[in-house]
Amino acid sequence: MNSKASKTLFHLFQTGVLGLPSRDSRFVFFGAEPGFRLPEDWNAPIHAVQGFRPDFLALSRMGVAV
């Protein structure tokens, strides 16, 4: 699953409008849904915020810090 929200969020990074965050950066993803894909060469850790328990658990299983 790759929602419109996650596509929109990462679009600015994929098109080069914004530079990719470094490993030292913090990136918070509010309303993250399971199955999102990060742009190539993404180095920053993702900290996801998700209040819907099934999505929270699925994100946790993906290895995302929720």
Secondary structure, DSSP 8 states (H G I E B T S, - for coil): ---HHHHHHHHHHHTTSS----TT--EEEET--TT----TT--S-EEEE--SHHHHHHHHHHT-B-
